[in-house]
Amino acid sequence: MDYLPSIAFVDDDDDLRNANRQTLELAGFTVVPFADASSALRHLTPDFGGVVVTDIRMPHIDGLELFRRLRTMDPDLPVILITGHGDIDMAVEAMQEGAYDFIAKPYPADRLVQSIMRAVEKRRLVMENRQLRLALESSDETLPLIGQTPAMQNLRKTLRHVANADVDVLIAGETGTGKDVVASLLHEWSRRRQGNFVALNCGALPETVIESELFGHEAGAFTGAQKKRVGRIEYASGGTLFLDEIESMPLSTQVKLLRVLETREITPLGTNEHRPVDLRVVAAAKVDLGSPEQRDNFREDLYYRLNVVTISIPPLRERKDDVPLLFVHFLQRASARFKTEPPEMTAAVRSRILEHDWPGNVRELAHFAERVALGLSEIDGGTVSQSSNKMSLPDAMEQHEAKLIRDALKTNRGDVRLTIETLGIPRKTFYDKLQRHGIDRADYAKTRTSD
């Protein structure tokens, strides 16, 4: 999602306003100038996707009052204050209230541009989080088949089309792509939804057990068979049988399954009775059964019997534009489960979810969202896992600096004076870095108060 970097520049001095407008437009920003706070307040709304820069000294409504009114309207709107030497104390107080930055006159043009660039990035993340949450709330898509990429739109369309066609289906997809979800939807969207949806993971059962599980048995059919058991195939009659990891099915069982698919009859162990079944089989494999090299010991004739319709689920690396929406869904679900407030997506988290290839696909993304919801993400504390350690030197230095500041605040329980002494930096620099790294000093001060 792209946001136009619009800057609302508020200053009653025509010359300064026009000069700063030219500077910012040369830097690539779209500038909306205002000669007073009242006109800015009439124009700005909570969906304004940019940043506000305002002089403090203005008639009627000054910059501090403008900041406070904007903060009431939207607490996440970045406001940068332009101050004279006599206004610095007021500007520092405003930053403690949530102002993004203050810049003392006179200032070099690049000081203003750099501050605005950081504020624009912060605003972009806020607006992206809001749009993602809104998209989830207004979405009528079946979770977790979330996504607007052409691949996901085609997948949903195919599922709707195939669901009521009473044919066997082979689902192909990498580990963690959601093959079980697709199988369940094929059942729920079909005329068979009144029947049972019966799932069996062929790779989870030993060869000595799987035949009994599938076909059932009569009492005394083998040692330990003390009573009759209805098999999964018969239990799924009238509904859908889902065979996951079918490539792991033993050869002897493959032969018997092929006969069931051809005759739609079963013969339970320990009897010669043939029982008809009204069956739809949905099978899933994480390898390409059409490839002799990957098919290995899987019977070719069984593959062709199952391969009436094949549905392929794309991996996350082929639909990265869907990853943020999926991540927000999993983050909200995890936060509800852990009874915590869903954290905002930070720049570091956004970078991770977009740059990582997600070999574990949706399952891996869901687990990452759970760690973020718990505050256990490996990128939040200033460290990076080896699998994602492709960070540039500036980014690594930024994370290290943020960690030092958090550690100092924690050690000093949010006390600003002691933290500044520990870090050895000026007060103005300290507040500037808090804003840049998105650190809320109040979180550490709460610990001191509660103690």
N, C-alpha and C positions, 0 to 999 in steps of 0.2 A: 504494500500500500504506500503510495507516494503522497506527500503533503507539500503543497506550495509553500516555500519559506516566506510567508507574509510577515511584515513588521509594521506594527502600529506605532508611529513615532509622534509623541505628544510634546509640544514645546510652544510657548506663546511668542518666542522670539523668531520672527520670520526668517532672518538671515541664518541663524543656527539650524533652524528646521530644514531649510532648503539645502544648506551645505551638507548636513548629515544625510539627507535623502539622496543626494548625488553620490556620496561615499558608499552608502549601502546598496544602491542600485548597481554601482560599478562592481560591487562584491557579489552580485548575483541575486540579491533579495528583491522582492516586490514590496515597496514601501507605501503604506497608507498614512499620509500625514494628517495631524490634527492640531489646530491652533489652541485648543483648550480641552479640559477634561470632560466637560459636558458633551461635546460633540463625539468624543471617543466613547463615552458610556452609551450614547445612543446607537453607536455602530457595532460595538463589540458584543458578542453573544457566547454562550458556553461552547458552541461548536467552532469558534474561531481557532483555526489550526496553526496560528503563528505565535509571535512574541510581542509583548508591549514594552516599549522604551519610553520613559517619561522623565521630564525635568521635575525636580521637587518644587522649585519656586515658581508658582503660577498663581494668578489672581482667581478669586472665587473658590474653586476646588483645586487644592495643591496636589502635588504628585503623591504624597503619602495618603491623602484621603482617596485619591483615585485608586491607588494600590489596594487599600482596604475594601473599597466597594467591589473591585474586580475579584478580590479574594473571596468575598461573600458569594459572588456569582459563580466563580469557578476556582476552587482552591489550588488546582493544578496548572493554572495559567501562569507562565513565567513572566515576571515583571522586573525590568532592569531600571534602576533609578540613576538619574544624572544629578550629581550633587555639587554644590559649592563647598569651599573649605569649612564654612560654618555649619553645614548640614550633615557632616559625616556621622556624628553621634546618632542623629535621627535615622540615618540610613542603616547603621549597624542594628539599631533597634528594629527597624523594618525587616531586616534580614532574619532576625530572630523570630519574627512573626511569619516569615515564609517568603519574603521577597527573594528573587533569584540572585541578584547581584547589584552592586552599586559601583559607579564609576565617577571619580572625582575630577572636576574641571581644573585645569585643562587636561585633555587626554589625547593620546595619539589615536589615529583612526583605527589602527589594527587592534588596539585594546578593546574598542567597542565591537569590532567585527568578530573577534575571537569569542567574546562573551556571548554575542548573539548566536554564533554558530553552535556553541554548546547548549544554549537554551532551546534552539530550534530542534536539536536532536532529542532533547528531553521531551519537548512538546510532541514531537512526532511519535515517540514511544507511547505517551499518554493517549493520544488520539487513536493509535493503532490498537491499544488494549481495549479502548471503548468500542471501536468498530468490531473487533473480534467478538466481544461479549454480546454486542447487539446482534451480530450475525448469528450467533448461537441461539439467542433467545427467540429470534424470528424465524429460525430454520425449522422446517417440517421434515427434514431428512432423517432417515433412520440412523441412529448412532450405533457404532462409530463409523458408518460410511459417510463421513463428513468430507466435503471438498467440492470445489467448483472448477477444478481442472478438467479439461476435456476427457481425460482418462476416467475420472470418477463419474462424470456425467454419463459417459458411455456404459460404464459398469452398471449404474442404477437402471439405465434404460434397458440393457440386456436382461437384467434380473427380472424386471417387470414383464418383459416379453416372454421369457422362458418359463417363468414360474408356473403358469397354467398349462403349459405344454407338457403332457404327461410322459416325459422322456427322462432317461437316466442322464446324469450330468457329471462331468469330470471337472473339478476345480483345481487349477494350477496356480501356485504362488509360493513365494519364499516363506521361510519361518517367520511367524509374527505378523503376516499381512492381514489376517482376519478371515481365513478360510472357513472356520466354524461359524462365524457371523453370516457369511454369504450363504452357507448351507441352511442355516436357520431361517434366513429371509426367504429362500426359495420355498421352504415349507410354509411359512406364515403368509406369503403372498399367493399361495396356490389353493386350489379347491380341496387339497388334502389337509388343510390346517385343522380340521376337526379330528383328524387321526393323530396318532402318536408320532413325535419326532424322537427317533432313537439314535443315539450317537455311540460309536465304538472306535476307540483309538487302537488301530491294528498293531502299532509298535509298542503298546503298553502291556500286552498280554503274551505269555509264553505259548509255544505251539501246542502244548498239551491241554491248554485251557480254551484257546480261541474257538475251536470247532464247537465245543459245548456251548460257549457263549453265543455263537452265531446261530447254530442249528437246533439247540436244545437237546434234551435227552430224556429217556424214560428211566424209571426207577430200576436200578440194577444194571444199567448199561455198562458201567465200569466200576471199579473199586471206589467206594465213597459216594456213588450216586444213589443216595437213599430214597429220594423222591423225584418225581417228574419235574422237569424244568422247561419252561417255554423259552425258546431262544430269541435273540434280538430280532432276527429276520421275521419270525412269526409275530412277535409283539409289534413290529412296525407295519404289519399288514393293514392297509387302509390309510397309511400315513407315509412317512419318509424315513429311510434308513441312511444314516450318514456314516461313512467309513473313512475316518481320518488316517493319514499316513498309510494309505493302502499299499504303497510300495514295500512296506515292511511285512506284508501278509505272507505266511509260509506257503511254499509251492503246493503242498497237499491241500491246503485250504482254498487256494486259488482255483484248483480244478473243480472243487465242489461249488464254489461261488459262481463259476462260469455256468455250471449246469442250472443253478437256481435262476440266473439271469435269462437263460434261454428258455426254460420251461415254466418259470414262475411257480415252482413247487419246491418244497423242502422235505427231507427225510431225516427226522431226528435220530440221534444216536440210540441204538438199542431197539429199533423198529424198522420194518420194511414199508411202513405206511407212508404214502405220498400225500402231503397236505398242500393245497393251493394257497398262494399268497398274492394279495393285491399290493404290489410293492413298487415304490420308486426309490432308486438308489442314487445317492449323491456321494461321490468319492472325491477325496482330496489327496494331492501328492505335492511334496515340496521339491520334487525333481521332475525333469521333463521325461515323462513316460514314452513320448514319441521318439526319443533318442535311444538307440540300442545301447550306447555306452552308459547312459544314466539309468536306463531301465533295468540293467543288470539281470537279476533272476525273475523279474516280473514277466508273466506270460504275455506274449504279443497278442494272442487271440483274446485274452481278457481285456487288454488295453483297448483293442478295437471295439469290443462289446460295450465297454463303459463310455467310450469316446463318441457318443451320439452328439452331445453338445459339450464343448469345452469353454469354460469361463476362466480367463486369466486375470489375476489381481495384481495390479502394478505395485512394485515396491515404493517405499517413500522417496527414495532418491530420484525416482522418475516423476514425482509430483510434489516437488518441494514447496510450491506455492500453497499447498494444502496444510503444510506442517504447522504454521502458527495457529490456525483455527483448531486443528486437532489438539495441539498442545494446551490451548486455553480450555478446551472441553475437559481434558484429562486433569488439568490443574484444578478446575472447579470441582470435579468429581472427587479428587483426592482431598481437597480442603474440606468438603462436606463430610467425607469419611473420617478425617482426623479432627473434625470440629475446630478448624482454624479459618481465619480470613484468607481468601485467595490472594497471594502476593502479586504485585504488578510485575509484568515482564520487563526485566532490566535489559540494558543494551548488551550486557555480557551473555545473558540467557538467550536473547534473540539471535545474537551472532552464533551461539552454539547450535541452536536448533536448525538454523538455516545452512550452516556450513558442514555439519556432521552428516555422514552418509546413512546413518541408521541401519546398519546391517541386520539388527533385530526388528526393524520396521515398527509397526504400531505398538507392539508389545514393549519394545525398548523405550519408545517415546513415552508411553504411559508410566513406566517405572521411573523415568527421568522426572516426569511431572510430579510424581509422588515424593521424590527426594527434594525437589524445589519447594513443594508445599510444606514439607517438614523442616525446611531450612538446612538441609543436609547436602545440597548440591555442591559438587566438588569445585565449581567455578565461583561460588559466592564468597568463599572464605579466602580467596586470593591464591588458591592452588588449582592446578589443572591436571586432569588425569593424563596418563601417558597416551591414551588413544586419541586425545584431542589437543595434544601439546604442539600446536602449529601457530602459536601466538607470536605476533611481531614484538620487537623489543619495546617500542613505545607502549603497546597494550600491556605487556608484562610489567613495565615500570608503573603504569597507572594502577594495576591491580595490587602491586606491592605497596604503593603509597596508601591506597585505600585501606589495606589491611593494617598498616602501621597506625593510621588514624583511629580505626575501630578499636585496635588493641589499647591505644592510649586512653580513649574515652572509657573503655571498659575498666581499665586499671584505676582511673580517676573518677569513676562513677559519674561521668558526664560533667564534671566540674571544668568549666571553660578555662579558667586561669591556670589550674594545674596541668590540664591537657596541653595548653599552649607552651607552658614551661617545659613539659616533657618533650614535645616535638621541636621546640626551639624555633618557632616561626611567628611572625607578627599576627595580631588578632585578625586583621583584614584578610591576610592570606589564609588563615585557618577557616574563616567563614566561606571564603571563595572555594576552598577545596571541599568543604562539606557539601556545597551546592553541586559541584562538578561530579562528585562521586555518589550523590544521592543519599548521603548519610544524615539521619535525623538525630541530632544531639539529645533530643527529648527522650528517645528510647533508652539511653544510658542514664539519664537523670531520673527516670522512673524507678530504676533499680535502687538508686540511692534513697529516694523518697520512701519506697516500700520497706527498705531496711529500717 
